[in-house]
C-alpha cells in the first residue's frame, strides 16, 4: 500500500507541475576557486560558450581563470574552462577592464586590488568593487554573450579597456576597430596551449591550439573619447590597431553613481555572427539577462530535489550539480559552428544537431560527468556523441580531449571517448550515425599516429592505440616508460566499450573486442596481486614499488590496479577470491592510497559492493564526502576537470554510482539525504528514500525497489528512468546479510 500511494503521488507531481523553487540560492560558485579546484566563479548558462568571469592576477605559467587567494583582478574575460589541470594554458579571451586614471595597457598595471567582502556571486551573476577606483562591476551572461554593468564614481578620466592580448596561453595576433563612439569590434588570435603545440610541433597538419575569437562590444552610451594601442603604445583618437598585443579603450566623463552597460557578443565564425549573437541574446536589460540565466539553471537543478541535511549540505550538493553542467559547451551559432578539428578550422553546417566541445578531458569526464548528464539531461547526449563523431570526420580520428581550437590536443591517454559513446549507446541515448561512430572507434582501437619523437613515450600526444598493445596485448615499458601499465588498463576498458557499440549495430566484432578487453590480465602480477609494468620480452620491471608513479598516469599501482571496471569479477578471481580482494581493498583505503583528488580510482569505494560488503562502501563513501568536499573556496579536493569531481560528489550523495560507464548498472551506497526525488525524461520521477541518512544512520540493512527487497547492492538504469521508489532501511551498525556478493 505504501508503494502504491507513493507511486500515485509521483504521477500527480509531474515535472511540469513542480512548484517553482529557486535552487540557485544554494549554489556558491566560489566553491573550488582556491588551490587546484580551478572552478569558474563568473556567470554562465548551462553548457554556455561564454563563461564571463574575473581573472585574478597570476604569475606566468598559471592556469585559466580565478584563484581565491590572489588579491588583484586583471579584468573580466569571456571564455574559460571549468577546473582544468596543467599550467600556462587556457582561454580567458576578450577581456574588459574598467578603471579611472591614465590608460594602461599592461595587465600588471591595470589590475586592481579587491576585497572578497565586496563580492556577490551566484549563478548568472557576479559583482565586485574594484578597490583602486571604487567602480562596481556586475556581470551576467547568455550562451554567446556577456553583459557588464559598471557603476562609476565621479571622474573625468574613466575608461573601459578591451584587451585582445589577454589570455592564459599566448597572444598570436589581433585586429581591433572602434566604430562610432560606442562600439569596439575585432578579433583576437591566441595559442591557448603552448605546451601541447610545442609537443605536437609541425607533425600535425595545420596548427594545434590556435583559437580565433570574434567580438563586438557596445556601450549603453557614447564615449567622450576613444583610442587604441599596439605593443604598449597608446594612440588616442586612432580607430584601428593590429598586432599581437593590441586593444582599444572607450573613455567617459562620469557622474557619481553613473551606470554604463557594455554588451559583448562573441563568435568563433565572424564579427557579423558576434553582432547577431548580441542582438539575439543580450540586447535587453541586465536584469532580464540575469533572470533568464537563473531560470535556465533552475530548470536543470530542479531535476534533483533533496530533503534532509543542513543548509551547508544543500549548498555543497547544488554547487556540485551546477559545476556538472558547465561543460561540454554548446558552440553552435545559428545553424552553423566553427570547428578546428582538422587543424585548419572551418565553418560546418550540421544536419540538425548541435556542436559540443571543450570536453577537457574525457579521461576525466567519461567516469562521472557524462553519466550524470545521461541520467539528468538525456536530451543533449545524442548531439554530444555526434560532436565526437564530427572530430573523426574532420581529422580521421575520434578525439579524446576536445577544445575550441585548431588541431587535436591529444591530451591524456587511452581511448576514453569510446566509453562516452558506449555509455550513451547502452542507454539508448545515442542513435545518430552509429555506423560511422563504430568505424571511428575501430580505427582508433587498432591504429595510431604517434609523435615521431615519442620513443619511450608512446602514450604522449598519440591519437589511437599503440602498436605494442595491438601486437603484444599490453603496452610495454619500452613503448612508454612512465605510463605503460595504466595505458594497458585503459585500452582494455576501451575495448569493452568498442564491443558495446559493435553489438548495438549488429557487427561481428563484439566478441573480438570483448575478448581483447581481458588484456588487463597481461599487466596483473598474481604474485603481488597488483598491476605492474611489463617489458617487451614479457618480464616484469624490477624493482616493484606500488607507491611509485613509474608506469601509471598521474597515479601508482595502488590507484590503478582497480581499473578493471569491465571485469571486476575477473579481478576478484585474479586476486584469489572475495576475501583476498576485500583485504587488498581494505589495505588500499587504510593505507591512504585512495585519491579523490584524481579520477583513476574514483570508483574504488563501490568495489566492496561486488564482494557483498555494501556497509564498507557506505562507510568509505560517507568518509570521502564529508572529508574531501566542503562549503568554502577550498571545497573541492582537486581539479574539477570539467565537472568530473563535482559529478562524483553528486552520484555519491544520491547513493548511485556508475562503476562501469558503458553498462547500465548503478552501484549503491547510503545517500547523504533522507529523500531525493529525481525528475526524469517523460515526466517520470525516481525517489530515493533513506530515512535517517542525513542525521548519521549509515549502514543499509535492507534496500527495496518499488517494495521488492533487493538481494544485490545495485539497480539498473532502466529501472531508474522508468520511475519508482528506491528505499534504504538504515541502521547504526553494519549488516550485510541482505546483500549477495556479485562475484563468485
N, C-alpha and C positions, 0 to 999 in steps of 0.2 A: 504493500500500500504506500509506504514511504516513497519508493521509487516512482510509482505511478503518479503520485501527487507532484513529485519533483519534475517529472517529465512534462506534465501538464503546465506547470508554471513556466518551464523553459519554452514551451510552444507559445505561451501567451506573451512572453517577453522577447520578442524578436529583436534583431539588430536595429531595425528602423524605429522601434518603439522605446528603446532605452532612453532614460532621462539624460538630458544634456548636462554633463558634469565636466568642469574644466580641470582635466587631469594634468594640464601643463603646469599647474601650480605646484605639483610635486617634482617637477623636473628642475634640476640645478646643473646647467651646462658647465659650471666651473668644476664639477667633479671630474677628476682625471687631468686637470691642467697643471698639476705640479709633478715634477720628476719626469718619468718616462711615459706617462699616460698619453701625452701629446693630443689631448682632446681639443676640439674646436669650440670655443665658448660663444662665438658670434651667431647671429641669426641665419637660419636657412629653413627650407621646407624639406619634407621627406624626399630623399634622392635628388636633392637640388643640385643643379650645375653650379650655381652661385652659392658659396658659403662665405658670407661677408663677416669678417672677424678682425679684431685688433691683432696686430703683430707687435709683440714686445721686442725690445732691443735684444740682440743676441750676437755673440761672437761669431766669427767665421766658422763654418762647419756645423752650424746649428740645423735644426730640423724645422719643418713647416710649422707656422702658427705662433702660439702664445705659451709663455711659461709664467705661471703664477708668481714665481719668486723673482722675476725680473721687474724692475721698478719704472721702466720707461716704455712708452708706446711710440712706435715709429709711425703708425698710421693704421688705416683700415683698408685691407685689400679684399678682393672679391673671390678668390679661388683658393681652396685648401683641401687637404686630405685629412681624414679623421684618424688620428692615432698611429701614424706610421713610425717605424723604427729607422735606424740608419742615421746619417748625418750629411750635411751640405747638399740637401735636396729638398724639393717641394715646390709648390706653386707660388702662393702669396703674390698674385699678379694684380695689376691695376690698383695702385694704392692712392687713396685720397688722405690728405692730412691738413686740417685747419690750423692756422696759427696767427699770431699777432706779432708784428715786428718786421725785421728785414726778411726778404725772401731767401730761404736756404734750400740748397739742392742736394746736400749730403745727409743721409738718414741719421747719422750720429749727431748732426747739428739741428735737424728739425724735430727729432724725437722729444717727447715731453714726459716729464715725471707725472705719475698719477698715484692716487690713493685708492686702495681696494674699497674703502668705506664709501666711495662715491659711485661704485659700480652697481648697476641693476641689470641682472642677467636672467633671461627666461626664454623659452622657445619663441622665436620670431622677433626677439628684441634684445638689444644691448645698449647700455648707456654708461657713460663715464665722464668725469670732469677732467680736462687736461690742466694740470696744475700750473704750468708756466704762463697760461693765457687766461684761464678761467672759462674757456669755451666748454660748453656741454655738448658732447657728441652722442647722438642717438642713431641707432641703426635698425633697419628691418630689411627683409629680403623676400623675393619671389624665386621661382625656379631659375630665371635667367636675368634677374635684376637685383640691384642693391639700391636702397633708399637711405640717404644720410640726412639727418635733421640737426643742424648746428645752431646753437644759441650763443650769440657773440656778446662780448662786453662792448662798451663804447670805445671805438678805435678808428683812427684814420688809416691804419695800415693792417687791416685784416686780410688774410689770404686763404685760399684753398689750393693746395698743391696737388697736382696729378703726376705722380712719378712712374714713368714707364719702365725704368730700370729695376725697380724694386722686385726682388724675388729671393727665395731661399736657395735657388740654383744660381745661374749666372745670366746676366743680360747679353743678348746677341745683337739686337738691333731694335729700332723703333721709329715710328713716324707719328707726329702729333700736329694737330692743327686747331687753332682757336677760331670758331665760326661765330660771327656776330659778337655779341658781348655777354652771352650766357652759355655757350656750348664749347666743349672740348671733345674732340674725337680723334681716333687714330688706331694704331695697332702697336703691340709690344711683342717682341720675339725673345724667348728665353730658352736656355738649356736647363731643363728642370731637374736633371740628374747627371751632373758631370762625371761622376764615378762610373755609372753604367755606360755612358757614352764613351768614356776612355776605355773601358773593358772591352766593349764590342768593337770599338775603333772603326776602321774603314772596311771591316769584313762584311758588315751588313749592307744591303742595298740602301741607297738614300742616306738618311741620317737617323740617329737614335736619340730621343729625348728632347726634340725641339718642339716647342709649343708657341703658336702664334695666336694671340687673343686680340680681338677687335672690341672697341668700346665706344660708347657715346655718353658723355657726362653733360647733364643740363641743369643749370641753376634755376631756382624759382624767381630770381630777379636778375636784372642785368648788372654786370660788374662795372665798376667805375674805371678800371684799367685792367690790363692783362699783359702776359708775356710768355715767353718760352725759354728753355735753356738746353744746352748741349754741352756735355763734358764739363759741367760746372760753371759755364759762362752764361750769365743771365742776360737776356735780350728783351728789355721792356718794349711793349708795343709790337713785337715781331710775332706773327701768327703761326709760323711753320718752323718745325725743327725736326732733324733726323739724326740718328746715331745710336750707339749702344747705350749711352747714359743721357737720356733726354726726358723732357717733361714740359708741363705748362702750368700756369697759375692764373687764377682769377682773383682780383683784388677789390676790396669793398671798404667804403667808409661806413661803419656800422653804429647804430644806436644801442644803448644799454638794453639787453634782452632781445635784440633783433634776431629773428629766426629766418634762416635761409636753408631751403631744402635742395638737395642735389640727388637727382635720379640718374642711375647708371645702368644702361643696357649693355649686356655682354654677349658676344658671339664668337664662335670659332670658325665662322664662314666668311663674314664680311662686316664692314661698318654699317651697311644698309640693314643687315639682319639684326645688328645690335640696336639700331633705331627702331626696327619693328618690335623687338622684344620689349623695349622701353614703352612704346606706345600701347602694346597689348597688355602688359602686366603691371606697370608701376606708374602710369600716368593718372594718378589718383592720390587722394590724401594719404599721408604717412600712416595714420591710424587705421585706414581701410586695408593697407598692405599688411600691417601688423595683425589685424583681426583675422585676415584670411590665413596667414601663417599659423596662428593659434588654432583655427578651425581645422586646417589640414593635419596638424599634429594630433589634435583631439580625435580625429577620425581614426587614426591608427592606434593611439594609446588606449582608446576605449575598447579595443578588441580584447583587452585583458583587464578584468576587474579584480581587485584584491580586497579581502575582508580580514580584519585582524592585523596585528602588528602595530608598531608605533608610527608616528609621523616620519621619523627618520627612516624606518624600514620602507615606507612608501616612497620616500624621496630617492633612496638608493635604487629601488626596483624600477620606477618610471624613468629615471635618468638612464639606466642601463637599456631599457626598452627604446628610449629616444635615440641613444647612440647607435642602436642596432639597425636603424632605418636611414642612416645618413648616406650610406654607400651600399652598392654601386650607385653612381649618379646617372641621371637621365640627361643625355646631351642632345636629344632630338630638338631640332629648330624648325618649327613648322612641319613640313613633310620631308625634311632632309636632315642630315647630320654630317659633320666633318669627322673623318677617320684618318689617323696617321698610321694605321696598322701595316700598310705596305712599305713604310719607310720614307714615303714622299708626301703623303697627305692628299686627300681628295674628298670632294663632296659626294655623298651617296644618297640616293633616294630609295628607301626601303619599301618593300611591298607590304605595307600595313603593319609594321612592327616598329617599336621604339628602341633606340640605341642606348644601352647602358655600358658605362666603362668606369674607370677608377676603381677596379676591383683589386685593390692593392693590399695584400696579395691573396690569391686563393689558397695558398699553402696555409694561411690562417683562416680564411672565411669559409672554406668548404666544411669545416668542422662544426660551426655554430651559426654564423651569420646567415648563410644560405638556408640551412634547415629551418631557422626561425622564420625567415621570410616565406619559405614554402608553407609553413603552418599558418602564419598570421596574415600574410599578404600574397596569397597564391596568384592573384590576378596579374602580377608583374613577372612571374617566373618564366613563362614561355618566352617573353621578349628578352629577358636576361640570358637565357640559353641561346636564343637566336643571335644575340650580340656576340657570343663566343664563337659561334659558327662563322659569323662575319669575319672574325680575325683570321680564320683559316682561308676563307675565300680571298682575302686581301693579301695574305702573306705566305700561304702554303702551310701554315702551322696554326693550330688552335693555341692561343697564347694563354699563359698561366698567371700573369700579373699585369692586368691591363691598365692603361693610363690614357690621358688625352694629350698625347704627344706622338711624334713620329717614331716609327720602328717598334720593335719588340723589346720590352725591358729585360726579358729573360731572367727576371729576378726569382730567386728561391729554386728549390729542387723538386724532382718528381713530376707527376702529371696530375696535380690536384684538381685542375679544371675538369678532368674527366669525371671526377666524383661529384662535382656540381651538376654536370649534365645527368649522370646516372641517378642521382637522388631525385631530380625533377622528373625523370622518365619513370622511375619506380613508383612515384606518387601520382602519375598520370597528368602531370602539370606541363610537361614539355611534349608538344606534338608536332611542331613545325620543323620540316626538313631534317628528320631524324636520320635518314639515309646519309645525308651529307655530314651530319654530326658524327656518325659512326665512321665514315671514311676519314674524317679528320683525326679521330681518336685512334683508328688502326694505324694510320701513318705515324702518329706521334708515339705509339707504343712499340714501333719496330724500327724506326729510323731516327736519326739525329742530325743536327747541324752544329757541331761543337765549334768553339772558337779555335782558330789554328794555333794559338799559343797556350792551349789549355792542357798540355801534357801534365799529368798528375793532378789535374783539377777539372775533370770532365763534367762535373756537375755544376760548374760555374758558367753562366751565360750560355747554356745549351738550350735546345728547343724541343727535344723529344726524349728518346731513351737511348742511353749509350750502348754501343755495340757489345761491350762486356756483358751487360745484363741480358741482351738477346742471345748471345752465344754461350755464355757460361751459366746463366741463371742467377747471377749476382754481379754486383759492381765490385771490382777488385780494388785493393789498396793502391795498386799501380795506376789505375784509372783515375781515382780521386783520393788523395792522401788525407783529406780532412773530413770527408763525409760519406765514404763509400757504403758503410753498413746501413746508415739511415736511408740512403738513396735506394738500396735494395728493398728495404721495408716499404718505402713509399711507392716504388714502381710495382711491387707485388700487390699492394692495395689498389693502385690504379688499374691493374689488370682485372681485378674483380669488378671494378666499375665499368670497364670496357665490356665485360661479359654481360652485365645488366643491360646495356644498350643493344648489344648483339642479339640477345634473347628477345628484346622488345620488338626488333624489326624482323624477327624470324630468320636471322642469319645462322649459319652453321658454325660460326667462330666462337660461340659462347663457351662450349666445352673446352676449347683450346685455352682461352684466357682464364677460365675458372681454374683449370689445372695449373696454369702458369702463375696464378695468384698465390700458389703454395711455395713460391720461391723464397719466401721469408725463412723457410727451414734451412736454406743454404747459408744463412749468416747466424743461425742459432746454434750455440755450442751446448749440447746436453751436459757436458762435464761441469760447466759453471752455471747452467740454467739461464743464460743471458745471450743477447745479441752481441756479435763480435765482428771485428774487421778481418777480412779474409784476403789472402794473397792470391795472385793469379794461378799459382801452382796448387791451390787448394788448401794450403796450410794456414793456420791462424797467425795473425800478427802478435808477436810477443814483445814485452810482457803485457798482460791484460790488467788494466785498471778501469773498473766500471765507472769511476768518477771522472775519468779523463774525457775530454771532448774530441779526441782523435777518432775520426770515423763517423761522427754524428753531427748533424746540422744544428748549431745553436743548442746543443744538448750533450748528453752522455748515454752510456749503455743503460744505466738505471732508468732514464727517462724514455728511451726509445724501445726498449725490449718489449713494452706493452703495445707497440704499434702494429698489431696484427688484428685489427678490428674486423677484418673479413673472415677470420678463422680463429676466434678466441678459444673455442673448444680444442682446436688443434694445438694451440699454445699451452693450454692447461695440460693436455696429454704429454706434450714435449717436456714439460717441467716435472712430470712424474705424478700427475693427478691433482685432484682438487685440494687436498691438504697441503701438498708441496707448493702448489700455486698460491694458495692463501697465505702460507708462511712467507713466501717471497714477496707478496704484495704487502704484507704487514711490515716486513723489513724495509721495503721501499718507503712507506709512509712514516714509520717510526724513525728512520734514518734521515728524515727531512730531505729526501731526494725529489719529492714531488714539487713541480714548479708551475704554479698557477700563473707566474709571470710570463710564461711562454706556452705555445699551443701544443707541442707534440704529445704531451701526456694529459691533456685536458680530460680525456675520457676515463682515465685510470680509476677514479673512485667507484665508477659503476661496474668495474670488473668483479667486485665482490658479489654483485647480483648473479653472475654466471655460475658461481660455486655455492649458491644457496645461503649467502650471508648478507641479505639486504640491510640488516642492522648496522653492519660495518660501512656499507655505502652511505646510509643515512648519517652516521656519525662523522665520517670524513667530509662529506659534502657540507654538512652544517658547520663544521670547524672551518672549512675553506671560505664559505660565505661570510661568516662572522669575523674571521681573522684577516681576510685579504681585501675585502671591499668595505668602503666607508662613505660617509656623507660629505667629506671635505674635499679640497682640491687634490689631496693625495689619496682619494678614494678608489683608484684603480691600481692593481698590483703590478702592472707593466704596460707596454704599448697597447692601445686599444685596437690597433690593427683593423681598421675599417669595421669596427664594432664587434670583432670576434671575441674579445674579452668580456665586453658588456653582454653579448648574447649568451656566453657561458653562464653568467650570473642569472639571466632571465630563465633559462632552462632549469638551472639548479634551484631557483626559487619556486618554480612551478611544480617541481617534482618529476619532470620528464626529461630524459636526455637522449639525444641521438648518437649512440656509441658508434654506429656504422652508417654514416651517410651513404646512400646507395641501396639501403634496405629500408623496410618500413616499420621498424621496431623503435619504441621509446622505452628506455630502462628507467626504473622507478627509484626515487628517493623521497624521504619525507619533505613536503613542501615547507616554505617559510611562512605561509599564511594559512588561516583557518578555512578559507573558502576562496576559490579562484574560478569565476566564470570566464570561459574563453569563447568569444563570439567568432564564429567561423563562416566560411563561404556558404551561401544558400540559406542564410538565417538560422543556421544550426548553432547550438551552444553546448559546449562540453564543460561541465562543472567538476572541479577537483575540490573535494571536501576533506579536511584534516583537522577536526576539532581539537584544539589544544596545541596545535603546532606552533603558533606564534607566542605561546607562553611557556614553551620549554619541553613539551612532550615530544620525544624524539624518535622512538622506535616503533615501526609498524608491526603489529601482531596479527593483523588481517587487512586485506585490501579487497574491495569489491567493485566490480564493474557492472553498473546497472543492476545491482542487487546480487550478482553472481560472484561467489568467492573466487578469487584468483589463486592459482597454485604456482604461478611464476611471477617474479617481480618485473613484469614488462607488459606493455599494451601495444597493439598495432595502430599504425597511422589511420587505417580505415575505420577503426573503432572510435578514434578520437574525432575525426572530421564528420562523422555522421551524427555526432551529438550524443550526450548521455551524462552519466554521473560516475566519477571515479572516487570512491570513498576509502580513506585511510583510517583505520582504527588504531590509535596510538597508545603506547604505554611508556612508562618511565624506565623500563628495563628491557634489554634485548630479548627477543623471542622470534627465532627464525623457523619455528616448526611449521609455519604455513607455507613456506616458500621452497619448492623443489629446486634443486640445482639444475641449471640449464645445460651443463656439461656432464657427461658420464664420468 
